Amino acid sequence: MILLLLLVLALFGMPLFAVIALGAIIGFHQAGLSLSVVALEFQRIGETPVLVALPLFTFAGVLLAHSRTPSRLVDLTRSLFGWLPGGLAILGLGLFALMTAFTGASGITVVALGSLMLPALLKAGYPERFSLGMVTAGSSMGVLLAPSLPLILYAVVAQQVAPGQAIRIEDLFLAGILPALLMLLLLAGWAIYVRRGLPPEQGEAPPVLNSLKAAAWELPLPFVVLTGIYSGWLLVVEAAVVTAAWVLISIVLIRRDIKFNQLPGIITESMVLVGAILVVLGVSMASTNIMIDTQVPQRLFETVEPYIDSQILFLLLVNLLLLIVGMVLDIFAALVIMAPLIIPIALAFGVDPVHLGIIFLANLQIGYCTPPVGINLFLASHRFNKDILEIYRATLPFLGWLLMALLIITWWPALSLWLPGRL
């Protein structure tokens, strides 16, 4: 009855954090526990060191999106690799992954980088349907790559739900590399296949030296940050500080892409995004506590165990559930709602929590561009003034390749766990 009430409130437009908070308050009240525990959850997540990285990475990503960095990167891509068969599309996928990894939100990538890549692809002679599909689906790439905010958020939630598993954010950063490369390689192969037999890419590419000089401040940033994290020279929080400082100095002080009077608006935009994440995370942790205290995950496991006789079958059902959730919920909300329920059950089936995290995020990443209600589909339809059905048709081939990659990621745990095990 309570679940039905909460569902009705959500359908009538009640904010998600309020629905979750109300559910947590009702649960604590029925269990006879103090409601002050709900408020204490915000203090507890505030003491989580890795969460300091969220506002810094978000600020850096939004600042990059508002600057002329996407335009400089597109010019560099065309000048270096425009001669390759499918080179512009392949390097465009890499740029999408890089942008989404730093912003943490594929919607920003669709608007900021997709608006530049779509005309470039069309001018180079790519079919319009392919170009629309690549921009829409490709903008979700990067969720599995450091310093992606969803990766950090999954680590925070997993550490709260399964404290005995010693889940490190560095392990998740490493685990996402090979699955992300697999997805990019499959989409790149499709781009080469589509490009076959078409006339050479049209349009004169910018001079290489000029493009390198123009992007001189952006190019070292991913290498400095990611090398620092993976080598152990930088903690995640320290890498976030370096990223934010680098972007602020290079974009505002050196390049002057953004004026000082624009900074308050950009800071507000990025902190609103962070605030929304933290509010949902706080109330979700309170809801998680009451579910653990009332043994909801254990009861769910006891309910499904007689019908699921293997780990693979369980993971396939998880994939199906998360694809649906990823279509209707924002990735951050889906993480903090579903992860506390799924992680304990997955551990009971013997699933490695790091592997589960990559499966989790790969599903939600694909959900961004899954019809009928994937958020990237509507953003692309609005931004490029195209009918939503046209966007659906354009995205389906890319969706097929991403689902194939998801099956490989699910059935082959070593793809996610090899790098963390080696390093």
VORO-814433 format. One record per residue (C-alpha): x, y, z; residue in three letters. Coordinates in Angstrom, 2 decimals. Example, Ala and Ser with C-alpha at 12.3 -4.5 7.8 and 13.67 -1.06 7.14 Angstrom:
BEGIN
         u         v         w     r
     12.30     -4.50      7.80   ala
     13.67     -1.06      7.14   ser
//
This chain:
BEGIN
         u         v         w     r
      0.00      0.00      0.00   met
      2.79      2.42      0.93   ile
      4.74      1.54     -2.23   leu
      1.63      2.20     -4.33   leu
      1.13      5.57     -2.62   leu
      4.74      6.58     -3.30   leu
      4.42      5.50     -6.94   leu
      1.25      7.58     -7.38   val
      2.96     10.63     -5.81   leu
      5.91     10.21     -8.19   ala
      3.60      9.92    -11.21   leu
      1.83     13.13    -10.17   phe
      5.12     15.02    -10.23   gly
      6.35     14.90     -6.64   met
     10.17     15.44     -6.67   pro
     12.09     12.17     -6.55   leu
     14.10     13.08     -3.44   phe
     10.83     13.89     -1.61   ala
      9.31     10.53     -2.60   val
     12.39      8.65     -1.34   ile
     12.55     10.74      1.84   ala
      8.88     10.10      2.57   leu
      9.40      6.37      2.09   gly
     12.37      6.43      4.48   ala
     10.44      8.41      7.11   ile
      7.49      6.00      6.93   ile
      9.85      3.04      7.22   gly
     11.67      4.44     10.26   phe
      8.33      5.31     11.90   his
      6.94      1.81     11.36   gln
     10.14      0.29     12.75   ala
      9.93      2.48     15.84   gly
     13.25      4.20     15.09   leu
     14.10      7.87     15.55   ser
     13.47     10.03     12.50   leu
     16.64     11.97     13.30   ser
     18.55      9.16     11.59   val
     17.29     10.51      8.24   val
     18.97     13.85      8.88   ala
     22.13     12.19     10.21   leu
     22.63     10.48      6.85   glu
     23.52     13.86      5.32   phe
     26.20     14.35      7.95   gln
     27.52     10.85      7.28   arg
     27.85     11.30      3.51   ile
     29.40     14.73      4.15   gly
     32.22     12.94      5.96   glu
     32.94     10.72      2.91   thr
     36.25     12.06      1.54   pro
     35.72     10.98     -2.07   val
     32.54     13.08     -2.33   leu
     34.69     16.22     -2.24   val
     35.68     15.28     -5.79   ala
     32.09     15.56     -7.08   leu
     31.72     19.38     -7.09   pro
     35.26     19.90     -8.39   leu
     34.95     17.51    -11.34   phe
     31.45     18.84    -12.10   thr
     32.65     22.46    -12.08   phe
     35.54     21.61    -14.40   ala
     33.26     19.73    -16.80   gly
     30.63     22.48    -16.99   val
     33.37     25.08    -17.46   leu
     34.82     23.09    -20.38   leu
     31.36     22.73    -21.93   ala
     30.78     26.51    -21.83   his
     34.19     27.29    -23.33   ser
     35.43     26.92    -26.90   arg
     37.21     23.68    -25.97   thr
     34.74     21.41    -27.87   pro
     35.31     23.44    -31.05   ser
     39.11     23.24    -30.68   arg
     38.98     19.48    -30.14   leu
     36.80     18.94    -33.22   val
     39.26     20.95    -35.34   asp
     42.17     18.95    -33.95   leu
     40.38     15.68    -34.70   thr
     39.72     16.70    -38.31   arg
     43.29     17.86    -38.87   ser
     44.93     14.73    -37.42   leu
     42.61     11.92    -38.48   phe
     40.25     13.27    -41.11   gly
     42.16     11.29    -43.78   trp
     41.35      7.92    -42.18   leu
     38.33      5.95    -43.49   pro
     35.73      6.85    -40.92   gly
     38.38      8.85    -39.07   gly
     36.17     11.79    -38.15   leu
     33.44      9.53    -36.73   ala
     35.95      7.38    -34.81   ile
     37.68     10.34    -33.23   leu
     34.29     11.93    -32.60   gly
     33.40      8.92    -30.46   leu
     36.62      9.45    -28.51   gly
     35.76     13.11    -27.96   leu
     32.26     12.20    -26.77   phe
     33.72      9.72    -24.28   ala
     36.23     12.27    -23.02   leu
     33.63     15.01    -22.60   met
     31.11     12.76    -20.81   thr
     33.83     11.36    -18.54   ala
     34.69     14.87    -17.34   phe
     31.18     16.36    -17.22   thr
     29.47     13.24    -15.83   gly
     26.34     14.06    -17.85   ala
     25.75     12.91    -21.41   ser
     23.11     15.61    -21.89   gly
     25.80     18.27    -21.76   ile
     27.78     16.33    -24.38   thr
     24.79     16.17    -26.74   val
     24.25     19.92    -26.52   val
     27.84     21.17    -26.34   ala
     29.80     18.73    -28.52   leu
     27.03     17.15    -30.57   gly
     26.10     20.55    -31.96   ser
     29.62     20.81    -33.39   leu
     30.07     17.20    -34.51   met
     26.77     16.81    -36.39   leu
     27.50     19.57    -38.97   pro
     31.10     18.30    -39.28   ala
     29.91     14.74    -39.99   leu
     27.34     15.90    -42.54   leu
     29.88     18.15    -44.26   lys
     32.31     15.21    -44.46   ala
     29.71     13.20    -46.39   gly
     28.31     10.88    -43.70   tyr
     24.62      9.91    -44.07   pro
     22.31     12.06    -41.95   glu
     20.73      9.09    -40.18   arg
     24.14      7.68    -39.22   phe
     25.32     11.10    -38.02   ser
     22.23     11.65    -35.85   leu
     22.56      8.18    -34.36   gly
     26.25      8.57    -33.65   met
     25.81     11.91    -31.89   val
     22.86     10.64    -29.84   thr
     24.32      7.27    -28.81   ala
     27.97      8.36    -28.78   gly
     27.26     11.10    -26.26   ser
     26.59      8.46    -23.61   ser
     30.13      7.06    -24.01   met
     32.46      7.94    -21.15   gly
     30.32      6.92    -18.17   val
     32.73      4.01    -17.57   leu
     35.87      6.17    -17.79   leu
     37.52      8.11    -14.97   ala
     36.79     10.60    -13.56   pro
     33.12      9.88    -14.36   ser
     30.77     11.04    -11.58   leu
     28.56      7.91    -11.82   pro
     31.64      5.74    -11.16   leu
     32.42      7.78     -8.05   ile
     28.80      7.67     -6.90   leu
     28.56      3.90     -7.33   tyr
     31.70      3.48     -5.22   ala
     30.22      5.66     -2.45   val
     26.93      3.73     -2.42   val
     28.67      0.34     -2.57   ala
     30.97      1.25      0.32   gln
     27.90      2.11      2.44   gln
     25.92     -1.00      1.49   val
     28.80     -3.51      1.57   ala
     31.47     -2.07      3.88   pro
     33.20     -5.44      4.24   gly
     34.01     -5.67      0.51   gln
     36.68     -2.91      0.53   ala
     35.46     -1.45     -2.77   ile
     37.92      1.22     -3.92   arg
     37.15      3.95     -6.41   ile
     40.57      3.36     -8.02   glu
     39.54     -0.25     -8.77   asp
     36.36      0.96    -10.48   leu
     38.33      3.50    -12.50   phe
     40.57      0.71    -13.77   leu
     37.71     -1.76    -14.26   ala
     35.86      0.58    -16.62   gly
     38.71      1.04    -19.12   ile
     38.50     -2.20    -21.13   leu
     34.65     -2.38    -21.24   pro
     34.54      1.26    -22.40   ala
     37.14      0.51    -25.08   leu
     35.11     -2.51    -26.21   leu
     32.03     -0.31    -26.70   met
     34.05      2.33    -28.55   leu
     35.70     -0.28    -30.80   leu
     32.36     -1.82    -31.79   leu
     30.90      1.59    -32.63   leu
     34.11      2.55    -34.48   ala
     33.87     -0.65    -36.53   gly
     30.30      0.25    -37.45   trp
     31.47      3.74    -38.50   ala
     34.13      2.23    -40.80   ile
     31.55     -0.15    -42.29   tyr
     29.09      2.68    -43.00   val
     31.86      4.82    -44.50   arg
     32.92      2.17    -47.02   arg
     32.29      3.08    -50.67   gly
     31.39      6.68    -49.92   leu
     33.33      9.56    -51.51   pro
     36.33     10.92    -49.54   pro
     35.43     13.18    -46.63   glu
     34.72     16.68    -47.86   gln
     35.97     19.91    -46.39   gly
     39.47     21.19    -45.89   glu
     40.93     20.19    -42.55   ala
     42.61     22.85    -40.39   pro
     46.44     22.79    -40.40   pro
     47.80     20.28    -37.90   val
     50.24     22.65    -36.20   leu
     47.60     25.33    -35.79   asn
     45.15     22.82    -34.29   ser
     47.77     21.43    -31.90   leu
     48.69     24.92    -30.79   lys
     45.02     25.84    -30.29   ala
     44.40     22.75    -28.10   ala
     47.74     22.92    -26.26   ala
     46.14     23.54    -22.87   trp
     43.43     20.89    -23.18   glu
     45.52     17.99    -24.48   leu
     47.70     17.34    -21.38   pro
     44.80     17.42    -18.89   leu
     43.45     13.85    -19.35   pro
     46.97     12.39    -19.29   phe
     47.99     14.31    -16.16   val
     44.81     13.46    -14.24   val
     44.39      9.82    -15.31   leu
     48.10      8.98    -15.07   thr
     48.14     10.55    -11.62   gly
     45.19      8.44    -10.45   ile
     46.24      5.13    -12.01   tyr
     49.88      5.46    -10.92   ser
     48.96      6.31     -7.35   gly
     50.58      9.74     -7.45   trp
     47.19     11.43     -6.97   leu
     44.22     10.46     -4.85   leu
     40.84     10.97     -6.48   val
     40.23     14.14     -4.46   val
     43.67     15.51     -5.37   glu
     43.01     14.73     -9.04   ala
     39.75     16.67     -8.79   ala
     41.60     19.69     -7.36   val
     44.19     19.52    -10.17   val
     41.44     19.25    -12.81   thr
     39.40     22.17    -11.50   ala
     42.48     24.40    -11.07   ala
     43.87     23.49    -14.51   trp
     40.59     24.21    -16.29   val
     39.93     27.43    -14.37   leu
     43.40     28.85    -15.02   ile
     43.61     27.79    -18.67   ser
     40.05     28.68    -19.72   ile
     39.47     31.86    -17.71   val
     42.89     33.39    -17.07   leu
     44.95     32.30    -20.09   ile
     42.50     31.73    -22.96   arg
     39.81     34.10    -21.67   arg
     37.09     31.94    -23.26   asp
     34.92     32.75    -20.26   ile
     34.76     36.15    -18.62   lys
     34.85     36.64    -14.87   phe
     31.25     37.88    -14.82   asn
     30.14     34.53    -16.32   gln
     31.72     32.47    -13.53   leu
     28.91     32.93    -10.96   pro
     26.36     31.50    -13.41   gly
     28.61     28.55    -14.28   ile
     29.35     27.84    -10.62   ile
     25.62     27.98     -9.86   thr
     24.81     25.59    -12.72   glu
     27.41     23.04    -11.62   ser
     26.55     23.26     -7.91   met
     22.81     22.86     -8.62   val
     23.67     19.59    -10.35   leu
     25.87     18.49     -7.42   val
     23.26     19.56     -4.88   gly
     20.59     17.52     -6.62   ala
     22.86     14.46     -6.57   ile
     23.72     14.85     -2.89   leu
     20.10     15.43     -1.80   val
     18.97     12.25     -3.57   val
     22.01     10.39     -2.20   leu
     21.31     11.49      1.38   gly
     17.66     10.45      1.44   val
     18.49      7.25     -0.47   ser
     21.08      6.27      2.16   met
     18.44      6.76      4.83   ala
     16.06      4.59      2.83   ser
     18.85      2.01      2.39   thr
     19.42      1.84      6.15   asn
     15.80      1.06      6.90   ile
     15.74     -1.57      4.13   met
     18.84     -3.23      5.60   ile
     17.44     -3.04      9.15   asp
     14.20     -4.66      8.02   thr
     16.15     -7.22      5.94   gln
     14.52     -6.27      2.63   val
     17.50     -7.42      0.48   pro
     17.63    -10.76      2.29   gln
     13.92    -11.30      1.77   arg
     14.23    -10.36     -1.90   leu
     17.06    -12.88     -2.26   phe
     14.98    -15.60     -0.59   glu
     12.11    -14.78     -2.94   thr
     14.08    -14.93     -6.19   val
     16.53    -17.72     -5.31   glu
     14.13    -20.62     -6.07   pro
     13.54    -19.24     -9.58   tyr
     17.15    -18.33    -10.46   ile
     19.56    -21.25    -10.60   asp
     22.69    -19.52    -11.91   ser
     24.70    -16.33    -11.58   gln
     24.42    -15.61    -15.33   ile
     20.62    -15.80    -15.26   leu
     20.59    -13.41    -12.33   phe
     22.83    -10.95    -14.18   leu
     20.67    -11.16    -17.32   leu
     17.61    -10.27    -15.24   leu
     19.58     -7.43    -13.66   val
     20.46     -6.19    -17.16   asn
     16.80     -6.19    -18.18   leu
     15.74     -4.35    -15.02   leu
     18.49     -1.74    -15.28   leu
     17.84     -1.05    -18.97   leu
     14.23     -0.22    -18.08   ile
     15.29      1.88    -15.08   val
     17.93      3.65    -17.17   gly
     15.25      4.72    -19.65   met
     12.96      6.36    -17.11   val
     15.34      7.68    -14.46   leu
     18.39      9.93    -14.47   asp
     21.57      7.89    -14.02   ile
     22.33      9.38    -10.59   phe
     18.83      8.71     -9.25   ala
     18.86      5.18    -10.70   ala
     22.19      4.49     -9.00   leu
     21.20      5.52     -5.51   val
     17.79      3.85     -5.71   ile
     18.69      0.50     -7.31   met
     22.27     -0.17     -6.15   ala
     21.38     -0.66     -2.44   pro
     18.80     -3.26     -3.44   leu
     20.82     -5.12     -6.06   ile
     24.32     -5.17     -4.49   ile
     23.45     -7.40     -1.45   pro
     21.56     -9.87     -3.65   ile
     24.40     -9.94     -6.19   ala
     26.93    -10.64     -3.43   leu
     24.77    -13.56     -2.30   ala
     24.98    -14.95     -5.86   phe
     28.77    -14.58     -5.79   gly
     29.03    -11.60     -8.16   val
     32.14     -9.45     -7.71   asp
     30.98     -5.94     -6.64   pro
     33.44     -4.23     -9.01   val
     32.21     -6.30    -11.97   his
     28.64     -5.55    -10.88   leu
     29.44     -1.84    -10.86   gly
     30.59     -1.94    -14.49   ile
     27.49     -3.93    -15.49   ile
     25.37     -1.45    -13.56   phe
     26.84      1.63    -15.25   leu
     26.98      0.05    -18.72   ala
     23.23     -0.61    -18.50   asn
     22.40      2.90    -17.31   leu
     24.69      4.34    -20.00   gln
     22.77      2.44    -22.69   ile
     19.50      3.56    -21.07   gly
     20.36      7.13    -22.06   tyr
     19.68      6.27    -25.72   cys
     17.13      3.45    -25.44   thr
     13.66      4.10    -26.95   pro
     11.06      5.12    -26.10   pro
     12.08      7.49    -23.29   val
     15.91      7.60    -23.14   gly
     16.85     11.17    -22.23   ile
     19.45     11.56    -25.01   asn
     16.78     10.82    -27.60   leu
     14.66     13.77    -26.53   phe
     17.65     16.07    -26.13   leu
     18.83     15.25    -29.66   ala
     15.32     15.67    -31.05   ser
     15.01     19.10    -29.46   his
     18.55     20.29    -30.19   arg
     18.61     19.23    -33.86   phe
     14.91     19.93    -34.54   asn
     14.21     16.37    -35.68   lys
     11.16     14.18    -35.16   asp
     11.63     11.81    -32.24   ile
     10.80      8.78    -34.43   leu
     13.63      9.78    -36.76   glu
     16.00      9.85    -33.78   ile
     14.73      6.40    -32.73   tyr
     15.51      4.91    -36.15   arg
     18.92      6.58    -36.30   ala
     19.93      5.26    -32.88   thr
     18.82      1.62    -33.22   leu
     21.97      0.27    -35.02   pro
     24.21      1.84    -32.38   phe
     21.97      0.46    -29.64   leu
     22.37     -3.03    -31.10   gly
     26.18     -2.82    -30.92   trp
     26.05     -1.45    -27.36   leu
     23.77     -4.30    -26.25   leu
     26.21     -6.79    -27.78   met
     29.01     -5.16    -25.77   ala
     26.83     -5.37    -22.65   leu
     26.41     -9.13    -23.07   leu
     30.17     -9.55    -23.42   ile
     30.79     -7.41    -20.32   ile
     28.24     -9.47    -18.38   thr
     29.48    -12.92    -19.42   trp
     33.20    -12.13    -19.29   trp
     34.05    -10.78    -15.80   pro
     37.79    -10.78    -16.60   ala
     37.23     -7.89    -19.02   leu
     36.37     -5.71    -16.02   ser
     38.55     -7.34    -13.36   leu
     41.84     -7.95    -15.21   trp
     43.26     -4.43    -14.86   leu
     42.37     -4.00    -11.16   pro
     43.90     -7.42    -10.51   gly
     47.11     -6.51    -12.34   arg
     47.59     -3.03    -10.89   leu
//
